[in-house]
Amino acid sequence: MGGDMNQKETGKRIRSARTQRGLTQKQLAGATGIHERTLRNYENGTTQPHGVFLRVLQEALDLNPSTKEVE
C-alpha cells in the first residue's frame, strides 16, 4: 500500500508541475516522446516513471532532481 501512495504523490507532483507550466498532457507528450496515455497513468498514480522516463520528465518540466519534486 505504501508504494501506491508514493505513486499517487508522484502523479500529483507531475500534474502540478505540468499545469503550472501551462502544458496539456498532449503537449507534454509531444515534448517528451512519452505516450499521452502513459503520462495520464503517471498522473493518476496507476504507474510510476523510472529511469529514462523520469529524467525526461524532470528535464521537460525543468525540475531539479535533488528537490525530489517528481521522485
C-alpha positions in Angstrom: 0.0 0.0 0.0 2.9 2.4 0.7 4.0 2.1 -2.9 0.5 3.0 -4.1 0.6 6.2 -2.0 4.0 7.1 -3.4 2.8 6.6 -7.0 -0.2 8.8 -6.2 2.0 11.6 -4.7 4.4 11.3 -7.7 1.4 11.7 -10.1 0.1 14.7 -8.2 3.5 16.4 -8.5 3.8 15.7 -12.2 0.4 17.1 -12.8 1.1 20.1 -10.7 4.4 20.8 -12.5 2.8 20.4 -15.9 -0.2 22.6 -15.2 2.0 25.3 -13.5 3.8 25.5 -16.9 0.5 25.7 -18.8 1.0 22.4 -20.6 -1.6 19.9 -21.6 -0.9 16.2 -21.4 -0.8 16.2 -25.2 1.8 19.0 -25.3 4.0 17.3 -22.6 3.7 14.0 -24.5 4.9 15.8 -27.7 7.7 17.4 -25.9 8.9 14.3 -24.2 8.1 11.5 -26.6 6.2 9.8 -23.8 2.8 8.5 -24.9 -0.1 10.6 -23.7 -1.8 7.5 -22.1 1.4 6.8 -20.2 1.5 10.4 -18.8 -2.1 10.0 -17.8 -1.2 6.8 -15.9 1.6 8.6 -14.2 -0.6 11.4 -13.1 -3.4 9.1 -12.0 -0.9 7.1 -9.9 -1.5 3.9 -11.9 2.2 3.6 -12.8 5.3 5.5 -11.8 8.1 6.8 -14.1 11.5 5.3 -13.7 14.9 5.7 -15.3 14.9 7.5 -18.6 11.3 8.4 -18.4 11.8 10.1 -15.0 14.8 12.1 -16.3 12.9 13.1 -19.5 10.0 14.4 -17.3 12.4 16.3 -15.0 14.1 18.0 -18.0 10.8 18.8 -19.8 9.3 20.2 -16.6 12.5 21.9 -15.5 12.6 20.1 -12.2 15.7 19.7 -10.1 16.1 16.1 -9.2 17.6 17.0 -5.8 14.3 18.5 -4.8 12.6 15.2 -5.2 9.7 17.1 -6.6 8.8 14.3 -9.0 10.6 11.3 -7.5 
